[in-house]
Amino acid sequence: MSGYSVGIDVGGTFTDLIAIAADGRVEGRKVLSTPADQSQGVRDALHALGAPSGEVEHIAHGTTVATNTLLERTGARVVLCASEGATDLLELRRQERAALYDLTKHHPDSLVPHDRIVAVPERVEPQGIVRPLDATSVRRVAQQAVERTPEVVAVALLHSFHDGRHERALGAALRSLIAGVDVVLSSEVLPEIREYERTATTVAEAYLRPSVGTYLRRVADDLMQAGYPAPAVMTSAGGMRTAADAAHTAASLALSGPAGGILGAAHVAREAGITDALTIAIGGTSADARLVLN
């Protein structure tokens, strides 16, 4: 590369920037985060770097927007449409008790309370549809969802990873009935087996998508208008996505910021000949501990 490769991480208190120049020189900048508009912290960090926008060739962005939204419970008002007879999945989880032998521990409250869950009269089983979802039921369920004044509607029906026809039919009805309200289908978000995991991930996606999407679009627009390249956004798994893709896969950013730290720590550990390590990142909102096993 002939210019700078830049990494920017937005935390609850500070926004940190690391820039690698073409000659291998490394520069760091730390500015205060701007909670009212975290994209301003990104702009402030680049301004502190002082390099012309034309000299920045690549920007990798780690963000705690999704993490903090989950921790602070400031996400969207979500209504969940779930199969009749399976509307308690968010409460039951994989196990109803938070700790099998400790009756004093409790799970945190679900992102969707039970009064915002609509039962869908349908059933898909591994062998196929055993209770069809008719047009009348689709309209009734869509109307019940609308009555709960959602900002986002999540649809997670049993076995939809295998057959998503009922979800798609309900999603189409919801989109036509409540224009401007996003509809998130589990068969699109996580088309994989395990009902609780798929439902919880779909709800998290719906809960996070408005705030994460707004933030990422603002960051990308601001950077490109200033002549910088569009940022690549780090996911919880340590991979990268475009800002446009990440805005529609918000749940994958739940550990975006910590993921960058653990990847860096693993690299340093390998370079130092350390096989196993414990990393701790203490931020303004949360503290994250991770194991590095080489």
MIZAZA-510192 format. One record per residue (C-alpha): residue number from 1; residue in three letters; chain; x, y, z. Coordinates in steps of 0.05 Angstrom, whole numbers, plus 5000, padded with zeros to 4 digits. Layout:
N
R  num  residuo  cadena  east  north    up
R  NUM      ala       A     X      Y     Z
...
END
This chain:
294
R  num  residuo  cadena  east  north    up
R    1      met       A  5000   5000  5000
R    2      ser       A  5024   5070  4985
R    3      gly       A  4981   5104  5037
R    4      tyr       A  4955   5093  5107
R    5      ser       A  4917   5032  5131
R    6      val       A  4874   5054  5189
R    7      gly       A  4837   5017  5244
R    8      ile       A  4786   5054  5287
R    9      asp       A  4751   5026  5348
R   10      val       A  4693   5064  5380
R   11      gly       A  4685   5049  5454
R   12      gly       A  4639   5076  5508
R   13      thr       A  4690   5128  5531
R   14      phe       A  4745   5132  5480
R   15      thr       A  4752   5125  5405
R   16      asp       A  4820   5095  5386
R   17      leu       A  4856   5099  5320
R   18      ile       A  4917   5060  5296
R   19      ala       A  4947   5078  5229
R   20      ile       A  5001   5039  5192
R   21      ala       A  5039   5080  5140
R   22      ala       A  5068   5053  5076
R   23      asp       A  5137   5052  5107
R   24      gly       A  5113   5010  5166
R   25      arg       A  5109   5067  5215
R   26      val       A  5053   5060  5266
R   27      glu       A  5015   5119  5295
R   28      gly       A  4961   5120  5347
R   29      arg       A  4908   5170  5367
R   30      lys       A  4857   5171  5423
R   31      val       A  4798   5219  5426
R   32      leu       A  4736   5222  5469
R   33      ser       A  4676   5183  5442
R   34      thr       A  4614   5222  5426
R   35      pro       A  4553   5184  5453
R   36      ala       A  4502   5229  5420
R   37      asp       A  4532   5214  5352
R   38      gln       A  4588   5163  5354
R   39      ser       A  4606   5176  5281
R   40      gln       A  4632   5244  5305
R   41      gly       A  4685   5207  5346
R   42      val       A  4708   5171  5282
R   43      arg       A  4715   5238  5246
R   44      asp       A  4752   5267  5306
R   45      ala       A  4801   5210  5307
R   46      leu       A  4817   5217  5233
R   47      his       A  4825   5292  5242
R   48      ala       A  4873   5279  5299
R   49      leu       A  4914   5234  5253
R   50      gly       A  4924   5294  5207
R   51      ala       A  4934   5254  5143
R   52      pro       A  4898   5279  5081
R   53      ser       A  4838   5236  5064
R   54      gly       A  4870   5217  4997
R   55      glu       A  4928   5184  5034
R   56      val       A  4882   5136  5072
R   57      glu       A  4873   5074  5030
R   58      his       A  4836   5028  5078
R   59      ile       A  4794   5036  5141
R   60      ala       A  4775   4978  5186
R   61      his       A  4723   4995  5238
R   62      gly       A  4706   4960  5303
R   63      thr       A  4646   4987  5341
R   64      thr       A  4612   4975  5407
R   65      val       A  4546   5006  5384
R   66      ala       A  4513   4938  5382
R   67      thr       A  4546   4915  5447
R   68      asn       A  4525   4977  5486
R   69      thr       A  4454   4976  5457
R   70      leu       A  4446   4906  5485
R   71      leu       A  4477   4922  5552
R   72      glu       A  4438   4987  5561
R   73      arg       A  4373   4959  5532
R   74      thr       A  4364   5018  5485
R   75      gly       A  4345   4979  5422
R   76      ala       A  4282   4980  5380
R   77      arg       A  4212   4961  5403
R   78      val       A  4205   4891  5374
R   79      val       A  4143   4849  5363
R   80      leu       A  4156   4774  5354
R   81      cys       A  4112   4728  5313
R   82      ala       A  4124   4656  5336
R   83      ser       A  4091   4590  5322
R   84      glu       A  4030   4575  5365
R   85      gly       A  4052   4530  5422
R   86      ala       A  4124   4556  5419
R   87      thr       A  4116   4628  5441
R   88      asp       A  4157   4618  5505
R   89      leu       A  4224   4601  5472
R   90      leu       A  4256   4666  5494
R   91      glu       A  4237   4652  5566
R   92      leu       A  4254   4577  5567
R   93      arg       A  4319   4585  5529
R   94      arg       A  4361   4521  5526
R   95      gln       A  4346   4513  5600
R   96      glu       A  4297   4551  5642
R   97      arg       A  4345   4558  5701
R   98      ala       A  4404   4606  5695
R   99      ala       A  4446   4557  5736
R  100      leu       A  4424   4485  5745
R  101      tyr       A  4441   4479  5819
R  102      asp       A  4434   4552  5841
R  103      leu       A  4361   4573  5849
R  104      thr       A  4381   4645  5866
R  105      lys       A  4406   4660  5795
R  106      his       A  4359   4685  5742
R  107      his       A  4363   4698  5668
R  108      pro       A  4361   4771  5645
R  109      asp       A  4295   4795  5618
R  110      ser       A  4281   4777  5546
R  111      leu       A  4288   4831  5493
R  112      val       A  4215   4820  5476
R  113      pro       A  4165   4816  5533
R  114      his       A  4110   4764  5528
R  115      asp       A  4055   4815  5513
R  116      arg       A  4091   4832  5448
R  117      ile       A  4093   4760  5422
R  118      val       A  4039   4739  5372
R  119      ala       A  4022   4666  5364
R  120      val       A  4019   4642  5291
R  121      pro       A  3971   4583  5278
R  122      glu       A  4017   4541  5235
R  123      arg       A  4065   4482  5241
R  124      val       A  4122   4458  5199
R  125      glu       A  4156   4394  5219
R  126      pro       A  4217   4360  5190
R  127      gln       A  4173   4320  5142
R  128      gly       A  4139   4384  5116
R  129      ile       A  4079   4428  5130
R  130      val       A  4029   4394  5177
R  131      arg       A  3987   4455  5193
R  132      pro       A  3982   4504  5135
R  133      leu       A  3981   4579  5147
R  134      asp       A  3921   4604  5108
R  135      ala       A  3911   4675  5081
R  136      thr       A  3859   4692  5135
R  137      ser       A  3907   4673  5191
R  138      val       A  3963   4713  5158
R  139      arg       A  3920   4776  5157
R  140      arg       A  3898   4765  5229
R  141      val       A  3969   4755  5255
R  142      ala       A  3994   4815  5216
R  143      gln       A  3939   4858  5246
R  144      gln       A  3954   4834  5316
R  145      ala       A  4027   4852  5306
R  146      val       A  4009   4921  5281
R  147      glu       A  3965   4933  5343
R  148      arg       A  4027   4924  5386
R  149      thr       A  4059   4985  5352
R  150      pro       A  4126   4954  5332
R  151      glu       A  4187   4990  5307
R  152      val       A  4211   4923  5279
R  153      val       A  4175   4857  5271
R  154      ala       A  4213   4792  5281
R  155      val       A  4185   4727  5252
R  156      ala       A  4213   4661  5278
R  157      leu       A  4171   4600  5262
R  158      leu       A  4187   4528  5279
R  159      his       A  4232   4491  5230
R  160      ser       A  4234   4550  5182
R  161      phe       A  4307   4535  5168
R  162      his       A  4280   4475  5130
R  163      asp       A  4219   4507  5099
R  164      gly       A  4211   4583  5102
R  165      arg       A  4146   4590  5062
R  166      his       A  4103   4609  5122
R  167      glu       A  4154   4661  5144
R  168      arg       A  4158   4692  5075
R  169      ala       A  4082   4695  5068
R  170      leu       A  4075   4728  5136
R  171      gly       A  4133   4775  5122
R  172      ala       A  4101   4798  5056
R  173      ala       A  4034   4812  5092
R  174      leu       A  4069   4851  5147
R  175      arg       A  4109   4893  5098
R  176      ser       A  4046   4911  5059
R  177      leu       A  4007   4927  5122
R  178      ile       A  4058   4969  5160
R  179      ala       A  4099   5007  5110
R  180      gly       A  4164   5034  5138
R  181      val       A  4171   4981  5192
R  182      asp       A  4226   4930  5180
R  183      val       A  4209   4856  5182
R  184      val       A  4263   4807  5201
R  185      leu       A  4255   4733  5183
R  186      ser       A  4293   4679  5219
R  187      ser       A  4298   4638  5155
R  188      glu       A  4340   4696  5127
R  189      val       A  4379   4715  5189
R  190      leu       A  4400   4646  5213
R  191      pro       A  4372   4588  5171
R  192      glu       A  4401   4535  5218
R  193      ile       A  4374   4482  5264
R  194      arg       A  4361   4498  5339
R  195      glu       A  4298   4536  5353
R  196      tyr       A  4320   4579  5412
R  197      glu       A  4385   4600  5380
R  198      arg       A  4351   4620  5315
R  199      thr       A  4295   4657  5350
R  200      ala       A  4342   4694  5398
R  201      thr       A  4388   4714  5341
R  202      thr       A  4330   4739  5299
R  203      val       A  4303   4780  5357
R  204      ala       A  4372   4809  5370
R  205      glu       A  4378   4827  5297
R  206      ala       A  4311   4862  5299
R  207      tyr       A  4328   4897  5365
R  208      leu       A  4395   4923  5339
R  209      arg       A  4384   4936  5265
R  210      pro       A  4353   5007  5269
R  211      ser       A  4407   5037  5313
R  212      val       A  4465   4999  5282
R  213      gly       A  4441   5012  5211
R  214      thr       A  4432   5087  5224
R  215      tyr       A  4501   5092  5255
R  216      leu       A  4537   5053  5200
R  217      arg       A  4503   5091  5144
R  218      arg       A  4522   5157  5176
R  219      val       A  4594   5136  5186
R  220      ala       A  4601   5111  5114
R  221      asp       A  4568   5172  5084
R  222      asp       A  4609   5220  5126
R  223      leu       A  4675   5186  5109
R  224      met       A  4661   5181  5034
R  225      gln       A  4638   5253  5030
R  226      ala       A  4703   5274  5062
R  227      gly       A  4742   5234  5011
R  228      tyr       A  4758   5173  5053
R  229      pro       A  4746   5101  5031
R  230      ala       A  4683   5066  5056
R  231      pro       A  4699   5029  5120
R  232      ala       A  4701   4954  5128
R  233      val       A  4666   4933  5193
R  234      met       A  4691   4879  5239
R  235      thr       A  4643   4824  5260
R  236      ser       A  4641   4785  5325
R  237      ala       A  4677   4728  5290
R  238      gly       A  4735   4772  5270
R  239      gly       A  4716   4777  5197
R  240      met       A  4701   4839  5157
R  241      arg       A  4638   4863  5122
R  242      thr       A  4621   4925  5083
R  243      ala       A  4582   4978  5121
R  244      ala       A  4521   4964  5077
R  245      asp       A  4523   4889  5092
R  246      ala       A  4536   4901  5166
R  247      ala       A  4476   4947  5171
R  248      his       A  4431   4888  5153
R  249      thr       A  4468   4838  5196
R  250      ala       A  4470   4878  5261
R  251      ala       A  4470   4818  5307
R  252      ser       A  4537   4796  5278
R  253      leu       A  4568   4860  5308
R  254      ala       A  4550   4844  5380
R  255      leu       A  4624   4835  5397
R  256      ser       A  4654   4876  5340
R  257      gly       A  4699   4917  5384
R  258      pro       A  4725   4861  5429
R  259      ala       A  4738   4816  5368
R  260      gly       A  4791   4864  5343
R  261      gly       A  4826   4863  5410
R  262      ile       A  4828   4788  5415
R  263      leu       A  4855   4781  5344
R  264      gly       A  4910   4831  5360
R  265      ala       A  4926   4796  5426
R  266      ala       A  4930   4728  5391
R  267      his       A  4979   4756  5340
R  268      val       A  5023   4787  5394
R  269      ala       A  5021   4722  5434
R  270      arg       A  5043   4682  5374
R  271      glu       A  5100   4731  5358
R  272      ala       A  5123   4726  5431
R  273      gly       A  5121   4651  5430
R  274      ile       A  5065   4648  5481
R  275      thr       A  5018   4589  5470
R  276      asp       A  4961   4606  5518
R  277      ala       A  4940   4674  5543
R  278      leu       A  4883   4710  5578
R  279      thr       A  4865   4778  5551
R  280      ile       A  4824   4831  5586
R  281      ala       A  4797   4894  5554
R  282      ile       A  4767   4944  5603
R  283      gly       A  4724   4997  5570
R  284      gly       A  4677   5052  5592
R  285      thr       A  4615   5008  5589
R  286      ser       A  4639   4936  5593
R  287      ala       A  4699   4892  5609
R  288      asp       A  4715   4834  5563
R  289      ala       A  4758   4773  5579
R  290      arg       A  4780   4723  5526
R  291      leu       A  4823   4661  5523
R  292      val       A  4877   4654  5469
R  293      leu       A  4894   4581  5458
R  294      asn       A  4949   4570  5407
END
